[in-house]
Amino acid sequence: MLSRAIKQAISRTALPAGRRAIAYNVGSISNLPSRLPIGRNMSMAADTTISNPAMFCRQCEQTQDHIACRTVGICGKSPETSTMQDVLMHTVKSVSLWAVAAREAGASADEMKEANSWTLSSVFSTLTNVNFDESRIAEYIKEGMTIKRDLEQMVRAKGGVAPDGDVARLDLSKMDTDELEDFGYTVSIPELQKAMGNDDCFSLVEIASYGAKGACAYAAHCRQLGYVDEDVMTGIHHVFAKVASNEPDMEGLLANALRVGELNGKILEMLDTAHAATFGAPEPTQVKVTATKGKCILVSGHDLLDLETLLKQTEGKGVNVYTHGEMLPAHGYPGLKKYPHLVGNYGTAWQNQKFEFALFPGPVVVTTNCILEPRRKYKDRLYSINEVGVAGVKHIKDGDFSEVIEQAQSCKGFPRTIDPAEYLTVGFNHRAVLPLAGKVIDAVQNGHISRIFLIGGCDGSQFDRNYFTELAEELPDDTLILTLGCAKNRFIHSKKLLGQTLANGMPRILDMGQCNDSYSAIVVATELAKALDCTVNDLPLSLCLSHLEQKAAAVLLTLLQMGVKNIRLGPSLPAYITPNVLDVLVQNYNIMPTGDVQGDIKMMMEGK
């Protein structure tokens, strides 16, 4: 049905001719469907011709002018890094074509292990705010060429059919860094879009590509915990093999994008299982958010295994460990909170790190996204690990935190314990919320809960993201708020909301975890729908999601693949979605941008 709708709604639109060195028309979002409610947070870009851009990146919501970052990334990414990442993603497509061929020739899961691992790490390194180190990106490219060569040999040895085309024949093995950067301009977004010759089909390519990036990031977290699903990896390689083609196959590209949503749902379920099996099922836990006297280390990012490794290595060393940003939910896991020197959480969301890290009196470890180009004040105290990288920042290898611990012992640490202490409550994983389902249903049916809101996703630095603060604070007092992802930092610290309870005694805000824990929200919604004998779309539930990077894109595709409707997305819609594709999303899912807070509340309370 959707394929037919897209065919009817989307007309073939050829891009203007011209090489990148002359000009590139980035398109327009000024002709949005008239019935689409355009919110105050939606940038309206006119047709713009950009001559000879130094880079072209629009994979995140914050992209410059809501068109693309063309001189330097809003995230701080340089043109050189952006171009190298374009080359790396082209390499991923080439490896994926050969991975598909290898499996068709009979390659086993064990034989595909190296290609699987490289794919996850390489793709993860290209996400927003993960890796700014060109030398590390170049290493991934070189490794990819080696893996591609090995897959070629495997296909031929097994009598398989070799893939055809320029991407399959890609050979970058003899190029130095400067040559790789030059090559990157030939596989940039403008050049690939021009090669396809259809804006709307290429929009579907970008939707699938960025969603697949997010899915790979979640799958990389699973791999850290020893969970790899060969069927999922097969699907991921098929997705990237599909977007390697320039064929404007509208129906196939739509199916490919929805396949990303399905794969990501499986990955999120696997990650939920892996976390609970490794660290115990999360449980509601109070987390101290004020300082404790003593030496200290701060851990940011998402990777719980790195946190556990650090906790083990710091036992008995007289060093306290604090979480930051998306690490906050770690305190709900029994296997992590058992360490007495995991003393609390420091700071808020990722975009505030340049101030918060500068003031923290000890070293800081960033395990995954998001990392920003550091200030000089704390750069010598900053460490990266796994796929994360910034030139000039020390990188931890093999899980050895000894240098971090030594530096913590030499730093000042917190001079005193803040008293009285302040706390936040985390740990409302679906395993903790579902036993309350009867209580929630009774409260809804008795009128004690007027509506349930899911407010979550990615946070960012734009002023317009205050929408999510205002929304949470202005909702009626008898509404239940579920939240996850770093967007919760927009309101979990609110004095107006802190400690609020509903008429039935339940906390009014239930923190379900990281963006990695999105599966919990899916489980709660589906189980409530079963209990009430209705669909998810018929629940007294409104979804208002803060969008930023590619993990959010993956989660959105999962929700769409499930058929979830009436999602509000803000503070603006992705720049890579063309008006015609957006029109189809509006028609079939009623997806909409965030608008005026009071107007949105009125509509959502009416179930719209």
C-alpha positions in Angstrom: 0.0 0.0 0.0 2.8 2.4 0.9 4.7 1.6 -2.2 1.6 2.4 -4.3 1.1 5.7 -2.4 4.7 6.7 -2.9 4.5 6.0 -6.6 1.4 8.1 -6.9 2.8 11.0 -4.7 6.3 11.2 -6.0 7.2 12.4 -9.4 10.6 11.9 -11.0 12.7 15.1 -10.6 16.0 15.2 -12.3 18.8 17.2 -10.6 20.3 20.1 -12.6 23.4 19.0 -14.5 26.8 20.2 -13.4 29.8 19.0 -11.6 30.5 19.6 -8.0 33.2 22.1 -8.7 30.7 24.3 -10.5 27.5 24.3 -8.5 25.0 22.0 -6.7 21.3 22.7 -6.1 20.5 21.3 -2.7 16.8 21.4 -3.2 13.9 23.0 -1.3 11.6 22.2 1.5 9.5 25.3 0.8 6.8 23.3 -1.0 5.6 21.2 1.9 2.0 19.9 1.8 -0.3 22.8 2.8 -2.1 20.6 5.3 1.1 19.8 7.2 1.2 22.0 10.4 4.5 23.9 10.3 5.8 24.6 13.7 7.9 27.5 14.9 10.8 25.1 15.1 10.8 24.2 11.4 13.4 25.9 9.2 12.1 26.9 5.8 15.0 26.7 3.3 14.6 28.3 -0.1 16.1 26.8 -3.2 19.8 27.4 -2.7 22.7 27.0 -5.1 26.0 26.3 -3.3 29.2 26.7 -5.2 32.1 24.4 -4.5 31.2 23.4 -0.9 34.1 22.2 1.3 31.9 19.5 2.7 28.3 18.4 2.5 26.8 16.7 5.6 23.1 16.7 6.6 22.8 13.5 8.6 21.8 15.3 11.8 18.9 17.6 12.7 21.3 20.5 13.6 22.7 20.7 10.1 23.4 24.3 9.0 20.4 26.3 7.8 18.5 23.1 7.7 20.2 22.4 4.4 23.6 20.9 5.0 26.9 21.8 6.7 29.1 23.0 3.9 32.2 24.7 5.5 32.5 23.0 8.9 30.1 20.8 10.8 27.8 22.2 13.5 29.2 19.4 15.5 32.7 20.6 14.9 33.6 18.1 12.2 36.1 19.4 9.7 35.7 19.1 5.9 38.6 16.7 5.9 36.9 14.4 8.4 33.5 14.6 6.7 35.1 13.7 3.4 36.9 10.8 4.9 33.7 9.5 6.4 32.1 9.7 3.0 34.9 7.5 1.7 34.5 5.1 4.6 30.7 4.7 4.0 31.5 4.0 0.3 33.9 1.3 1.5 31.1 -0.1 3.7 28.9 -0.4 0.7 31.6 -2.2 -1.2 32.3 -4.6 1.6 28.5 -5.2 2.0 28.1 -6.2 -1.7 30.8 -8.8 -1.2 29.4 -9.9 2.2 26.1 -10.6 0.5 27.8 -12.5 -2.3 29.9 -14.5 0.3 26.7 -15.6 2.2 25.0 -16.5 -1.0 28.1 -18.7 -1.8 27.6 -20.5 1.6 29.9 -18.5 4.0 29.3 -19.5 7.6 28.7 -17.1 10.5 32.2 -17.8 11.8 33.7 -16.9 8.4 31.7 -13.6 8.4 32.7 -12.6 11.9 35.5 -10.2 10.9 33.4 -8.5 8.3 30.5 -8.2 10.7 32.7 -6.6 13.4 34.4 -4.2 11.0 31.1 -3.1 9.6 29.6 -2.2 13.0 32.7 -0.3 14.2 33.3 1.5 10.9 29.7 2.6 10.5 29.4 3.6 14.2 32.5 5.8 13.8 30.6 7.9 11.2 27.7 8.8 13.5 27.3 12.4 14.8 29.8 13.2 17.6 31.7 9.9 17.6 35.0 10.2 15.7 36.7 13.4 14.6 40.1 11.7 14.0 40.9 11.4 10.3 43.8 9.0 10.9 41.4 6.6 12.7 38.9 6.9 9.8 41.7 6.1 7.4 42.6 3.0 9.4 39.0 1.8 9.0 39.2 2.4 5.3 42.4 0.4 4.9 41.0 -2.4 7.1 37.9 -2.4 4.9 39.9 -2.9 1.8 41.6 -5.9 3.4 38.3 -7.4 4.4 36.9 -6.8 0.9 39.9 -8.7 -0.6 39.4 -11.6 1.8 35.6 -11.7 0.9 36.5 -11.7 -2.8 38.8 -14.7 -2.4 36.1 -16.4 -0.3 33.5 -15.9 -3.0 35.7 -17.2 -5.7 36.9 -20.2 -3.6 33.3 -21.2 -3.0 32.3 -20.8 -6.6 30.1 -17.9 -5.9 28.9 -15.1 -8.1 30.9 -11.9 -7.8 28.9 -8.6 -7.6 29.3 -6.2 -10.5 29.7 -2.4 -10.7 32.1 0.3 -9.7 31.3 0.0 -6.0 32.0 -3.7 -6.0 35.3 -3.1 -7.8 36.4 -0.3 -5.4 40.1 -0.4 -4.6 41.5 2.3 -2.3 44.3 0.2 -0.9 47.2 2.2 -2.5 45.8 5.7 -1.7 47.3 7.9 0.9 45.2 10.3 3.1 45.3 13.2 0.6 44.2 10.9 -2.2 41.4 9.4 -0.1 40.2 12.9 0.7 40.2 13.8 -3.0 38.3 10.6 -3.8 35.7 11.6 -1.1 34.5 14.5 -3.1 33.5 12.0 -5.9 31.3 10.0 -3.5 29.8 12.9 -1.6 26.0 13.3 -1.0 25.6 15.8 -3.9 27.5 13.6 -6.3 25.6 10.4 -5.3 22.3 12.2 -5.6 23.2 13.5 -9.0 24.2 10.0 -10.1 20.8 8.7 -9.1 18.9 11.5 -10.8 15.9 11.3 -8.6 15.6 13.5 -5.5 12.8 11.4 -3.9 14.5 8.1 -4.4 17.7 9.5 -3.1 15.8 10.7 0.0 14.8 7.1 0.6 18.5 6.2 0.2 19.5 8.7 2.9 16.7 7.6 5.2 17.8 4.0 5.0 21.5 4.9 5.3 21.2 7.1 8.4 18.8 4.7 10.0 21.2 1.8 9.3 24.0 3.9 10.9 21.9 4.1 14.1 21.1 0.4 14.0 24.8 -0.5 13.6 25.5 1.6 16.7 23.0 -0.3 18.7 24.3 -3.6 17.3 27.9 -2.6 18.2 26.7 -2.2 21.9 25.3 -5.7 21.6 28.6 -7.0 20.3 30.4 -5.5 23.2 28.4 -7.8 25.4 28.9 -10.9 23.3 25.6 -10.7 21.4 25.8 -10.9 17.6 22.9 -12.1 15.4 24.0 -13.4 12.0 20.5 -12.8 10.6 20.7 -9.2 11.7 24.1 -8.8 10.1 22.9 -10.4 6.9 20.1 -7.8 6.9 22.5 -4.9 7.5 24.8 -5.9 4.7 21.7 -6.2 2.4 20.6 -2.7 3.3 24.0 -1.2 2.5 24.3 -3.3 -0.7 20.9 -1.9 -1.8 22.0 1.8 -1.3 25.2 1.1 -3.2 23.2 1.1 -6.4 22.3 4.3 -8.4 19.1 2.7 -9.7 16.1 4.9 -8.7 14.1 1.9 -7.6 11.4 3.6 -5.6 9.6 0.5 -4.3 12.8 -1.3 -3.4 14.3 1.7 -1.7 11.1 2.1 0.4 11.2 -1.6 1.4 14.9 -1.1 2.3 14.1 1.8 4.6 11.3 -0.1 6.4 13.6 -3.1 6.6 16.0 -0.9 8.6 13.2 -0.3 11.1 12.5 -4.0 11.4 16.2 -4.8 11.9 16.6 -2.1 14.5 13.6 -3.5 16.5 15.3 -6.8 16.7 18.6 -5.2 17.7 17.0 -3.1 20.4 15.4 -6.3 21.8 18.7 -8.1 21.7 20.4 -5.2 23.5 17.7 -5.1 26.2 18.3 -8.9 26.7 22.1 -8.4 26.8 22.0 -5.6 29.3 19.7 -7.5 31.7 21.6 -10.8 31.3 24.9 -9.1 32.0 24.1 -6.5 34.7 20.7 -7.7 36.0 17.2 -6.3 35.4 17.1 -2.6 36.0 15.1 -1.5 39.0 13.9 1.9 40.3 16.9 3.5 42.0 17.7 6.9 43.5 20.8 8.4 42.1 22.8 11.1 43.9 23.4 14.1 41.7 25.5 16.1 44.1 29.2 15.8 44.9 30.9 13.4 47.2 34.3 14.3 48.7 37.2 12.5 47.1 39.2 11.7 43.9 37.0 11.1 40.9 36.5 9.9 37.3 33.6 10.8 35.0 32.2 8.4 32.5 30.0 9.5 29.6 28.4 7.8 26.7 26.3 4.6 26.5 28.6 1.6 26.9 27.8 -0.1 30.3 30.6 -2.7 29.9 33.3 -0.1 29.8 31.8 1.4 33.0 31.8 -2.0 34.7 35.4 -2.6 33.6 36.4 0.8 35.1 34.5 0.0 38.3 36.4 -3.2 38.7 39.8 -1.6 38.1 39.1 1.3 40.5 38.1 -1.0 43.4 40.2 -0.1 46.5 42.0 2.7 44.7 40.3 5.5 46.6 38.7 6.9 43.4 34.9 7.6 43.1 33.2 7.1 39.7 30.4 9.4 38.4 28.2 8.9 35.3 27.4 11.6 32.9 24.7 12.1 30.2 23.4 8.8 28.8 25.3 6.9 31.5 22.8 8.0 34.1 20.5 4.9 33.8 23.5 2.6 34.7 22.7 3.2 38.3 19.5 1.1 37.9 21.4 -2.1 37.1 22.1 -4.3 40.2 25.4 -5.5 38.7 26.7 -1.9 38.5 25.1 -0.2 41.5 26.7 -2.8 43.8 30.0 -1.0 43.5 30.0 1.5 46.4 32.4 3.8 44.6 29.8 4.4 41.9 28.7 7.4 43.9 26.4 9.4 41.6 25.7 11.3 38.4 27.4 14.6 37.4 26.1 17.0 34.8 23.4 16.9 32.2 23.3 16.2 28.5 26.1 15.9 26.0 25.9 19.4 24.5 26.9 20.9 27.9 30.1 19.0 28.2 32.4 21.8 27.3 31.4 23.5 30.5 30.7 20.5 32.7 33.9 18.6 31.8 36.0 21.8 32.3 34.6 22.0 35.9 34.9 18.3 36.8 38.0 17.9 39.1 39.2 14.6 37.5 39.7 12.8 34.2 36.8 12.1 31.8 36.2 9.0 29.7 33.8 9.1 26.7 32.8 5.6 25.7 30.5 6.4 22.7 28.7 9.4 21.3 28.5 12.2 22.0 31.9 13.8 22.2 32.7 17.4 21.2 36.0 18.9 20.2 37.4 19.6 23.7 38.5 22.9 25.3 42.2 23.2 26.2 41.2 23.4 29.8 40.3 19.7 30.0 41.7 18.1 26.8 44.6 16.6 28.8 42.1 14.9 31.1 39.9 13.5 28.3 40.0 9.9 27.1 38.3 8.1 24.3 37.6 4.4 23.9 36.1 2.1 21.3 35.0 3.9 18.1 35.3 7.3 19.7 38.2 9.5 18.6 39.4 13.1 18.6 42.9 14.0 17.3 45.2 14.8 20.3 43.0 13.0 22.8 44.4 9.9 24.6 42.7 6.7 23.4 42.3 3.7 25.7 43.1 0.3 24.2 42.3 -3.1 25.5 40.1 -1.8 28.3 43.2 -0.7 30.3 42.2 2.3 32.5 45.4 2.4 34.5 46.5 5.8 33.1 43.0 7.3 33.8 43.2 6.0 37.4 46.7 7.4 37.9 45.6 10.8 36.7 42.5 10.7 38.9 44.7 10.1 41.9 46.8 13.1 41.0 43.9 15.5 40.5 42.2 17.5 43.2 38.9 15.7 43.2 35.9 17.2 45.0 37.0 19.0 48.2 33.8 18.3 50.1 30.5 16.4 50.1 27.4 18.5 49.3 24.8 18.4 52.0 21.9 18.0 51.7 22.2 15.7 48.8 19.9 15.8 45.8 18.6 12.8 43.9 17.0 11.6 40.7 15.2 8.3 40.2 16.0 6.0 37.3 15.4 2.3 36.5 11.9 2.2 35.1 12.7 -0.4 32.5 9.7 -2.3 31.1 10.4 -5.1 33.6 9.7 -2.5 36.4 6.8 -0.7 34.6 4.8 -3.7 33.4 3.9 -4.9 36.9 2.4 -1.5 37.3 0.2 -1.9 34.2 -2.9 -2.8 36.1 -2.4 0.3 38.3 -2.0 2.5 35.2 -5.0 1.0 33.4 -7.2 1.5 36.5 -6.0 5.1 36.8 -6.8 5.8 33.2 -10.2 4.2 33.4 -11.0 6.0 36.7 -9.9 9.3 35.3 -6.8 9.7 37.6 -4.5 9.6 34.5 -5.9 11.8 31.7 -3.3 10.8 29.2 0.2 9.2 28.9 3.0 11.0 27.1 6.3 9.7 25.8 8.8 12.6 25.7 12.2 11.4 24.7 14.9 11.1 22.1 18.1 13.2 21.6 19.0 16.5 23.1 20.8 19.3 21.4 22.0 22.8 21.8 19.3 24.8 19.9 17.1 27.1 21.9 14.0 25.6 20.2 14.6 22.4 22.1 13.2 24.3 25.1 9.9 23.2 23.6 10.3 19.8 25.4 10.9 21.6 28.7 7.9 23.7 28.3 5.8 20.8 27.1 6.6 18.6 30.2 6.1 21.5 32.6 2.8 22.7 31.0 1.1 19.3 30.7 -1.9 18.8 33.1 -0.8 17.4 36.5 -2.8 14.2 36.0 -0.7 13.1 33.0 1.9 10.4 33.2 5.2 11.1 31.5 7.5 8.3 30.2 10.9 9.4 29.1 14.2 8.0 27.7 17.3 9.2 25.9 19.2 12.4 26.7 16.2 14.6 25.8 14.9 13.8 29.3 17.6 16.3 30.6 15.3 19.0 29.3 12.9 18.4 32.2 14.0 15.8 34.8 15.9 18.5 36.6 12.9 20.8 36.6 12.0 22.1 40.1 8.4 22.3 39.0 8.3 18.5 38.2 10.8 17.1 40.7 9.2 14.6 43.0 5.7 14.9 41.6 3.3 11.9 42.0 0.0 11.0 40.6 -3.3 10.5 42.5 -2.6 6.8 42.8 0.8 7.4 44.3 2.9 6.6 41.2 5.8 8.9 40.2 4.6 11.2 37.5 7.8 10.9 35.5 9.2 7.4 34.8 12.7 7.4 33.4 13.0 4.3 31.2 16.7 4.7 30.4 19.1 5.6 27.5 18.1 5.8 23.9 19.5 2.3 23.9 16.5 1.4 26.1 13.9 2.4 23.5 12.7 -1.2 23.4 11.3 -0.7 26.9 8.9 2.0 25.5 7.9 -0.4 22.7 7.2 -3.2 25.1 5.1 -1.1 27.5 3.0 0.4 24.6 2.4 -3.0 23.0 1.5 -4.7 26.3 -0.8 -1.9 27.4 -2.5 -2.2 24.0 -3.0 -6.0 24.5 -4.4 -5.4 28.0 -6.9 -2.9 26.7 -7.6 -4.9 23.6 -6.8 -2.1 21.2 -3.9 -1.0 18.9 -1.0 1.1 20.0 -2.5 4.0 18.0 -5.8 3.7 20.0 -4.0 4.0 23.4 -4.4 7.3 25.4 -0.7 7.9 24.4 1.0 10.7 22.7 4.6 10.5 21.3 6.7 13.7 21.2 10.3 12.9 20.1 13.3 15.1 20.0 15.4 14.2 16.9 19.1 14.8 16.5 21.2 12.0 15.1 21.2 8.6 13.5 20.1 6.4 16.4 17.0 8.5 16.6 16.5 7.9 12.9 16.7 4.2 13.5 14.2 4.3 16.3 11.8 6.4 14.2 12.0 3.8 11.4 11.2 1.1 13.9 8.1 2.9 15.1 7.0 3.5 11.5 7.6 -0.1 10.6 5.3 -1.0 13.5 2.6 1.3 12.1 2.8 3.8 14.9 1.1 7.1 13.9 0.7 10.7 15.2 4.3 11.1 16.2 5.5 14.7 16.8 9.1 15.2 15.8 11.2 18.2 16.6 12.6 20.7 16.8 12.6 20.3 13.0 12.2 17.5 10.5 15.2 15.9 8.8 16.7 18.0 6.0 17.2 14.9 3.8 13.4 14.2 3.5 12.0 15.7 0.3 8.6 17.3 0.2 7.1 14.4 -1.7 8.5 11.7 0.7 7.3 13.9 3.6 3.8 14.1 2.1 3.7 10.3 2.0 4.8 10.1 5.7 2.1 12.6 6.6 -0.6 10.7 4.6 0.2 7.3 6.0 1.5 8.0 9.5 0.4 11.6 10.2 3.9 12.4 11.3 4.2 16.1 12.2 6.7 18.7 13.5 6.4 20.1 16.9 4.7 23.5 17.0 3.2 25.8 19.6 3.4 24.2 23.0 -0.2 25.1 24.1 -1.6 24.3 20.7 0.1 20.9 20.7 -1.0 20.1 24.2 -4.6 20.9 23.3 -4.4 18.6 20.2 -2.6 15.8 22.0 -5.1 15.8 24.9 -7.8 15.3 22.3 -5.9 12.4 20.9 -4.7 14.2 17.8 
